[in-house]
Amino acid sequence: MRLSVLTSQGRELGADTCRPGQIFGEFAVLDGQPRTADATAIAETVALSLPKPAFANLLAAIRK
């Protein structure tokens, strides 16, 4: 998975690459702001979505 951002001129800048098992998009859940990067599959990909309440429960369980 390639994470990238668009410049104000519409140019795509590669920001990072996610590897299997990595999490992305968590900042938008944590701060309530719109996401700042796009994710593009560059190989066969299975992505899972976790709703905000479930993510909060997961964080609480990890902090224990």
KAMO-V558130 format. One record per residue. N is the residue number from 1. RES is the residue in one small letter. SS is DSSP state (@ for helix, = for strand, . for the rest). PHI is phi in radians with two decimals (NA if undefined). OMEGA is omega in whole degrees, 0 to 359 (NA if undefined). Layout:
# KAMO-V558130
{{N:RES:SS:PHI:OMEGA} {N:RES:SS:PHI:OMEGA}}
This chain:
# KAMO-V558130
{{1:m:.:NA:178} {2:r:=:-1.79:175} {3:l:=:-1.78:183} {4:s:=:-2.55:176} {5:v:=:-2.23:176} {6:l:=:-1.78:175} {7:t:.:-1.35:178} {8:s:.:-1.13:177} {9:q:.:-1.55:179} {10:g:.:1.50:180} {11:r:.:-1.50:179} {12:e:=:-1.48:177} {13:l:=:-2.01:177} {14:g:=:-1.22:182} {15:a:=:-1.84:185} {16:d:=:-2.93:174} {17:t:=:-2.22:176} {18:c:.:-1.58:177} {19:r:.:-1.82:180} {20:p:.:-0.90:178} {21:g:.:1.55:180} {22:q:.:-1.38:178} {23:i:.:-1.79:172} {24:f:.:-2.48:179} {25:g:.:1.51:184} {26:e:@:-1.26:181} {27:f:@:-1.10:179} {28:a:@:-1.11:177} {29:v:@:-1.26:184} {30:l:@:-1.26:185} {31:d:@:-1.79:177} {32:g:.:1.28:180} {33:q:.:-1.57:176} {34:p:.:-1.06:179} {35:r:.:-1.08:183} {36:t:.:-1.91:182} {37:a:.:-2.41:175} {38:d:=:-1.81:177} {39:a:=:-1.99:181} {40:t:=:-2.20:178} {41:a:.:-1.20:178} {42:i:.:-2.00:175} {43:a:.:-2.71:177} {44:e:.:-0.97:189} {45:t:.:-2.36:168} {46:v:.:-2.07:180} {47:a:.:-2.04:179} {48:l:.:-2.01:178} {49:s:.:-1.93:180} {50:l:.:-2.11:179} {51:p:.:-1.07:184} {52:k:@:-0.93:180} {53:p:@:-1.07:179} {54:a:@:-1.18:178} {55:f:@:-1.12:178} {56:a:@:-1.09:178} {57:n:@:-1.11:178} {58:l:@:-1.11:178} {59:l:@:-1.06:180} {60:a:@:-1.10:180} {61:a:@:-1.19:180} {62:i:@:-1.20:183} {63:r:@:-1.28:181} {64:k:.:-1.24:NA}}
